[in-house]
Amino acid sequence: MTTTTPVQTSALASRSGKLILALLCAIAFLDFIDAVIVNVALPSIQGDLGFTPQNLQWVASGYLLTYGGFMLLGGRAADLIGRRRVLAVGVVIFAAASLLGGLANNSETLIAARMVQGAGAALMLPAALSTVTATFAEGPDRRKALGIWGGIVGLASAAGVLLGGILTEYFGWRSVLLVNPIVCMLILLAMFKVLPDDRRSPSGERFDLLGTLLATSGMLLLVYSIVEAPGSGWDSITTVVRLGTAVLLLVAFIVNEKRHSNPLMPLSIFRVPGLAAANLTQLTAIAGFMSMFFFLTLYMQEVLNYSALKTGFAYLPVTIGIGLGAGSATKLIPRVGTRPLIVAGALIASIGVFLLSQIPVEGSYLADLLPGMILMSLGLGSVLVGVTNAAHAGVEESKLGLAAALLNSSMQLGGALGLAILSTIATSRATDLIEAGTPPPEALTEGFGRALLAGSIAIVAAALIGLGTRNTKSNDAPMV
C-alpha cells in the first residue's frame, strides 16, 4: 500500500492570496511614502506657512515620532482584538489627519495633523504586516511575501520623493496630503472585501495604556531634546533635564512592562534568537537612510536649484535600484541566509552614502549624485528584505502583531532620531560657516555633507550589529 504525502497548498499562488498581498503592500506603500513625500515640498511649505528652519523638520519628524511611538499599541491591539478592525480604525484616522493637514493655514496645525497622521499609520502598519505573516505559511510563501513587502518599503522612500515632486509642481504642496483621503477610501472598500474578519472575542484583558504613555512620551521628549539642543546648548541645564527625564520615562516603561499583567510589549518576545539584533540593525540603518533622503532633497533644491519636479525625477534610478536589490535578496535568502545579505547590503549602502557626502557646491547629477544613489539603493533593498525576514523568524502567531510593531517602531524611531541628530550636525556646521563669512550655498553644502558622512557611519554600525541577527534561510526558527 502506497502512502502519499499531502501537498501543502500555497496561499501565495491563489487569487485571494495575491489580492491580500497586493492590498497589504498598498497600505504599507501609503504609510511609508507619507514619511518622505513631504520632503520635496518643504521649501513650498516653509514659504507658505512661515516655518522657521529649525521647526521645519517637524513636518517630517512629527509623523515619524508618533508613528513609532504608537506602533506597539497598534501591534498589540491587532493581536488582541483583530487585525482588520485595528486596520480600519487606523485608515480612518490617517485619512482625517491628512485632510486636516492639507487644509492647514498655519504651521502648528500642519505639525499637529502630521502627528495624528503618524498615530493612524501606527495602527495600520503592524496590523498589515502581521496579516502578511499570518496569511502566508513559514517557508517559501512567507519568504517571497516578505521579500515583496521589504521591496515596497524601500520603493516607497524613493517613490515618495518622485510623486511629491510631481504633485507639488503641478498641484501645490497641499496635494501631497489631500490625495490620501481618496486612496484611504479605496483601501477601506477593498479591505472589507478581501481581508477575512479575524475579530477576537473580548478576553477581559486591559490594554497597557500606561506603557503606551510612558513609551510615547519618553521618545517624544528624547527627540525633542535633541532637536532643541543646538539652541539651548548641549551642556545647558534645560537640555540635561530634558534628556534625563526622557531616559527616566523609558526606564519606567521597561519596569511597567515587567509588572503589567498584559504588557504592551511582553519582554518574553526577546527570547526569539536574533530578534533584538534585527530591530537594532533596522533602527541604526534607517537613521542613516531616511536622513539621506532629507538632506539630498534639500541639497538639490537649495544648492543646485532643482525644481520640485526635477528633484523627484532624480530619484527614479533609486526606485529601480531598490527593486533590484530587494528582488535579488529574496532569491538569495534560501542559499546564503539573511545575515550575509544584511551585512553586505549595509556595507554597500554605506559606501553609496559616503560618496554622496562628498557633494560639491556646483555638483553634477551624473558624476556626484547618481553613483552614490545607485549603490545606496541596491544596498537598501537587500537590508530591508533581510531584516524583515530575520525579525519574524520563529515568532508565534499570537505575537506576530507585536513583532511587526517592534520592527516598524525601530524603523520610524530610527528615522526620527536620525533626522534629529543629523539635522543638528548639518545646521550647526552651516551656521558656524555662515557666521565666519562663508557664502550660504557653500555653508549649506558643507553641512549636508557632514550629516551624510555621519549617516554613512551609522549604516556601517548597522552592518556590525547585523552580525548578531539570526541567519535564517527559511523562517524555520523555533517558536517562542
C-alpha positions in Angstrom: 0.0 0.0 0.0 1.4 3.4 -1.1 1.1 6.4 1.2 1.0 9.8 -0.4 2.2 12.9 1.5 -0.4 15.7 1.2 0.9 18.6 -0.7 0.7 21.9 1.2 -1.4 24.5 -0.7 0.4 27.7 -1.5 -1.7 30.7 -0.4 0.5 33.0 -2.5 -0.3 31.0 -5.6 -4.1 31.6 -5.1 -6.0 34.5 -6.5 -7.2 35.5 -3.0 -3.7 35.3 -1.6 -2.3 37.6 -4.3 -5.1 40.1 -3.7 -4.5 40.1 0.0 -0.7 40.7 -0.5 -1.4 43.4 -3.1 -3.8 45.2 -0.7 -1.4 45.0 2.3 1.5 46.2 0.2 -0.6 49.1 -0.9 -1.2 50.0 2.7 2.5 49.7 3.5 3.3 51.9 0.5 0.9 54.6 1.6 2.2 54.6 5.2 5.9 54.7 4.2 5.5 57.1 1.3 4.0 59.7 3.6 7.1 59.6 5.7 9.1 61.2 2.8 6.6 62.6 0.3 6.5 66.0 2.1 10.3 66.4 1.9 10.3 67.7 -1.6 7.5 70.1 -0.7 9.3 71.5 2.4 10.5 74.7 0.7 7.0 75.5 -0.6 5.5 74.7 2.9 8.1 76.9 4.6 7.3 79.8 2.3 3.5 79.4 2.6 3.1 78.8 6.3 6.1 80.7 7.7 8.0 77.8 9.2 11.4 78.6 10.9 14.3 76.5 9.6 14.6 74.7 12.9 10.8 73.9 13.1 10.5 72.8 9.5 11.9 69.3 10.2 8.9 68.7 12.5 6.8 68.3 9.4 8.8 65.1 8.7 9.9 64.0 12.2 6.5 64.7 13.8 5.0 62.0 11.6 7.8 59.6 12.3 7.7 60.2 16.1 4.0 59.3 16.7 4.3 56.6 14.0 7.0 54.9 16.1 5.6 55.9 19.5 2.1 54.3 19.0 3.3 51.3 16.9 3.5 49.0 19.9 -0.1 49.8 20.9 -1.2 49.2 17.3 0.6 45.8 17.1 -0.7 44.6 20.4 -4.3 45.7 19.6 -4.1 43.8 16.3 -3.2 40.7 18.2 -5.9 41.1 20.9 -9.0 42.4 19.1 -8.4 41.6 15.4 -6.2 42.9 12.7 -8.9 44.0 10.3 -10.7 46.1 12.9 -7.5 47.9 14.0 -6.5 48.4 10.4 -9.8 50.0 9.6 -9.6 52.4 12.6 -6.1 53.4 11.5 -7.1 54.1 7.9 -9.9 56.4 9.1 -7.6 58.3 11.4 -5.0 58.6 8.7 -7.5 59.9 6.2 -8.9 62.5 8.6 -5.5 63.8 9.6 -4.4 64.0 6.0 -7.4 66.2 5.2 -6.7 68.4 8.2 -3.1 68.8 7.2 -3.9 69.5 3.6 -6.2 72.3 4.7 -3.9 73.7 7.4 -3.4 77.5 7.3 -0.6 77.7 9.9 2.5 75.7 11.0 1.0 74.5 14.3 -2.0 72.9 12.6 0.1 71.1 10.0 2.5 69.7 12.6 -0.4 68.5 14.7 -2.1 66.9 11.7 1.2 65.1 10.8 1.5 63.7 14.3 -2.1 62.4 14.3 -1.5 61.0 10.8 1.5 59.2 12.2 -0.7 57.7 15.0 -3.1 56.4 12.4 -0.3 54.9 10.4 0.9 53.2 13.6 -2.4 51.3 13.8 -2.3 50.4 10.2 1.2 49.1 9.6 1.6 46.4 12.3 -1.9 45.1 11.5 -1.0 44.9 7.9 2.4 43.2 8.3 1.1 40.7 10.9 -1.6 39.8 8.4 1.1 39.1 5.9 2.9 36.7 8.2 -0.3 35.1 9.4 -1.7 34.6 5.9 1.4 33.1 4.4 3.0 30.0 6.0 6.6 29.8 7.0 8.9 28.8 4.2 8.9 29.9 0.6 5.4 31.5 0.7 6.3 33.8 3.6 9.8 34.5 2.4 8.5 35.7 -1.0 5.7 37.7 0.6 8.1 39.4 3.0 10.6 40.0 0.1 7.9 41.8 -1.8 7.0 43.7 1.4 10.6 44.7 2.0 10.9 45.9 -1.6 7.8 48.0 -1.2 9.1 49.7 1.9 12.3 50.8 0.1 10.5 51.8 -3.0 8.1 54.0 -1.1 11.0 56.0 0.3 12.3 56.9 -3.2 8.9 57.0 -5.0 7.7 59.4 -2.3 10.1 62.0 -3.4 9.2 61.4 -7.1 5.5 61.6 -6.5 5.9 64.5 -4.1 7.8 66.4 -6.8 5.1 65.8 -9.4 2.2 66.7 -7.1 4.0 69.8 -5.7 5.0 71.0 -9.2 1.5 70.7 -10.8 -1.0 70.9 -7.9 0.8 72.6 -5.0 2.2 71.1 -1.7 -1.3 70.6 -0.2 -2.0 67.9 -2.8 0.6 65.6 -1.3 -1.7 65.3 1.7 -5.1 65.8 0.1 -4.7 62.8 -2.2 -4.6 60.5 0.9 -8.3 60.5 1.8 -9.1 59.3 -1.7 -6.7 56.5 -1.5 -7.9 55.6 2.0 -11.5 55.3 0.8 -10.4 52.8 -1.9 -8.4 50.8 0.7 -11.4 50.6 3.0 -13.7 49.4 0.3 -11.2 46.7 -0.8 -10.3 45.7 2.8 -13.7 44.5 3.7 -14.0 42.5 0.5 -10.5 41.0 0.5 -9.4 40.5 4.1 -11.1 37.9 6.4 -12.9 39.0 9.5 -10.5 38.0 12.3 -12.1 39.8 15.2 -11.3 38.4 18.6 -13.7 38.0 21.4 -13.2 40.3 24.4 -10.9 38.5 26.9 -11.2 40.8 29.8 -7.6 41.8 29.4 -6.9 45.5 29.5 -4.6 47.5 27.3 -1.4 48.7 28.8 -2.2 52.4 28.4 0.4 53.4 31.0 3.1 51.6 29.0 1.9 53.4 25.8 2.0 56.7 27.6 5.5 56.1 29.0 7.0 54.8 25.7 5.5 57.6 23.6 6.2 60.5 25.9 9.7 59.2 26.5 10.6 59.0 22.8 8.9 62.3 22.1 10.9 64.1 24.8 14.1 62.4 23.7 13.8 63.5 20.1 12.5 67.0 21.1 15.5 67.4 23.4 18.0 66.5 20.6 16.2 68.9 18.1 16.3 71.8 20.6 19.8 71.2 22.0 21.6 73.4 19.5 19.5 76.4 20.5 19.6 75.7 24.2 23.2 74.3 24.3 24.1 70.7 24.7 25.6 71.4 28.2 22.7 73.6 29.4 20.5 72.7 32.4 17.5 72.7 30.1 19.0 70.1 27.7 20.3 67.9 30.6 16.9 67.9 32.4 15.1 67.1 29.2 17.3 64.2 28.3 17.4 62.9 31.8 13.6 63.0 32.0 13.3 61.1 28.7 15.6 58.4 30.0 13.7 58.0 33.2 10.4 57.7 31.3 11.9 54.9 29.1 13.3 53.1 32.2 9.8 53.4 33.8 8.3 51.8 30.7 10.6 48.8 31.0 9.7 48.4 34.7 6.0 48.7 33.9 6.3 46.0 31.2 7.8 43.6 33.7 5.0 44.1 36.2 1.9 44.6 34.0 -0.4 41.5 33.6 -0.9 42.3 29.9 2.0 44.4 28.9 2.2 46.5 25.8 5.5 44.8 25.0 5.8 41.3 26.6 9.6 41.1 27.2 9.5 37.4 26.5 9.4 38.1 22.8 13.1 39.0 23.0 13.8 35.3 23.7 13.4 34.8 20.0 17.0 34.4 18.8 18.3 37.4 16.9 15.1 39.4 17.2 16.7 42.2 19.3 19.7 42.5 16.9 17.4 42.6 13.9 15.4 45.5 15.4 18.5 47.4 16.4 20.0 46.9 13.0 16.9 48.4 11.5 16.9 51.4 13.8 20.5 52.2 13.2 20.4 51.7 9.4 17.2 53.7 8.9 18.8 56.6 10.9 21.2 56.9 8.0 18.9 56.1 5.2 16.0 58.4 6.0 18.2 61.3 6.7 19.9 60.8 3.4 16.7 61.4 1.5 16.0 64.5 3.6 19.4 66.2 3.1 19.9 65.2 -0.6 16.5 66.7 -1.4 17.4 70.0 0.3 20.8 70.0 -1.5 19.2 69.5 -4.9 16.6 72.2 -4.3 18.5 74.8 -2.3 22.0 74.5 -3.7 21.6 73.1 -7.2 18.3 75.0 -7.7 16.4 71.9 -9.0 12.7 72.3 -9.3 10.4 70.0 -7.2 9.7 68.0 -10.4 13.3 67.7 -11.3 14.2 66.7 -7.8 11.5 64.0 -7.9 12.7 62.5 -11.2 16.3 62.5 -9.8 15.2 59.7 -7.5 13.9 57.5 -10.3 17.1 55.3 -10.5 16.8 54.8 -6.8 13.4 53.1 -7.2 14.9 50.8 -9.8 17.9 50.0 -7.6 15.8 49.2 -4.6 13.6 46.9 -6.6 16.7 45.1 -8.0 18.3 44.8 -4.5 15.1 43.5 -2.9 14.4 41.0 -5.7 18.0 39.7 -5.7 17.9 39.4 -1.9 14.7 37.4 -1.9 16.2 34.9 -4.3 19.4 34.6 -2.3 17.9 34.0 1.1 17.4 30.2 0.6 21.1 29.9 -0.4 23.0 32.2 1.9 20.5 33.2 4.6 19.6 36.7 5.8 22.7 37.7 7.8 25.1 37.9 4.9 22.5 39.9 2.9 22.0 42.4 5.8 25.7 42.9 6.4 26.8 43.1 2.7 23.8 45.3 1.8 24.6 47.7 4.6 28.2 48.0 3.7 27.4 48.6 0.0 24.8 51.2 1.0 27.3 52.9 3.4 29.8 53.3 0.5 27.0 54.9 -1.5 26.1 57.4 1.2 29.8 58.2 1.8 30.1 59.1 -1.9 27.1 61.3 -1.5 28.7 63.1 1.4 31.4 64.4 -1.0 28.8 66.6 -2.8 30.3 69.9 -4.2 28.6 73.2 -4.4 28.5 73.0 -8.2 27.5 69.4 -8.3 26.8 67.2 -11.3 23.9 64.7 -11.2 25.7 62.1 -13.3 29.1 62.5 -11.6 28.3 63.4 -8.0 24.8 62.0 -7.2 24.0 59.0 -9.4 26.8 56.6 -8.5 26.2 57.0 -4.8 22.4 56.8 -5.2 22.7 53.5 -7.1 24.9 51.9 -4.6 22.8 53.1 -1.7 19.6 51.8 -3.3 20.9 48.4 -4.1 22.1 48.0 -0.5 18.9 49.4 1.0 16.8 46.8 -0.9 18.9 44.0 0.5 18.9 45.2 4.0 15.2 45.7 4.3 14.4 42.3 2.9 17.0 40.6 5.1 15.9 42.3 8.3 12.2 41.8 7.7 12.7 38.1 7.3 15.1 37.8 10.2 12.8 39.7 12.6 9.9 37.4 12.0 11.6 34.0 12.1 10.4 31.9 15.0 7.7 34.2 16.3 4.4 32.5 17.2 1.2 33.7 15.6 -0.2 35.3 18.7 2.8 37.7 18.8 3.1 38.5 15.1 1.4 41.9 15.6 3.9 42.7 18.3 6.9 41.5 16.2 5.6 43.7 13.3 5.2 46.6 15.6 8.7 46.3 17.1 10.3 46.1 13.6 8.4 49.1 12.4 8.9 51.0 15.6 12.6 50.5 15.1 12.2 52.0 11.6 10.2 55.0 12.5 12.1 55.8 15.7 15.4 55.3 13.8 14.2 57.8 11.2 13.1 60.3 13.7 16.2 60.1 15.9 18.5 60.1 12.8 16.8 63.1 11.4 17.0 65.0 14.7 20.7 64.2 15.3 21.9 64.6 11.8 19.9 67.9 11.3 21.7 69.2 14.4 25.0 68.3 12.8 24.1 69.9 9.5 22.6 73.0 11.0 25.5 73.6 13.4 28.1 73.2 10.7 26.3 75.5 8.2 25.6 78.1 10.9 29.3 78.2 12.0 30.5 78.7 8.4 27.9 81.4 7.6 29.0 83.3 10.8 32.6 83.0 9.6 31.7 84.6 6.3 31.3 81.6 4.1 28.7 82.1 1.3 25.3 80.3 2.1 25.5 77.7 -0.8 28.9 76.5 0.3 27.9 76.5 4.0 24.8 74.5 3.3 26.7 72.0 1.2 29.3 71.5 3.8 26.6 71.0 6.5 24.7 68.5 4.3 27.9 66.7 3.5 28.9 66.3 7.2 25.4 65.0 8.0 25.6 62.5 5.2 29.0 61.3 6.4 27.5 60.7 9.8 24.7 58.8 8.1 27.2 56.5 6.3 28.9 55.8 9.6 25.5 54.8 11.1 24.9 52.4 8.3 28.4 50.8 8.9 27.4 50.4 12.5 24.2 48.7 11.3 26.3 46.2 9.4 28.2 45.3 12.5 25.1 44.9 14.6 23.6 42.8 11.8 26.3 40.1 12.6 24.1 39.3 15.6 20.9 38.6 13.7 19.7 35.0 13.1 20.9 33.7 9.8 17.6 32.2 8.8 17.1 30.7 5.4 13.5 29.5 5.6 11.9 31.2 8.6 12.3 27.9 10.5 13.5 29.1 13.8 11.8 27.6 16.9 8.6 29.3 18.1 8.9 31.5 21.3 
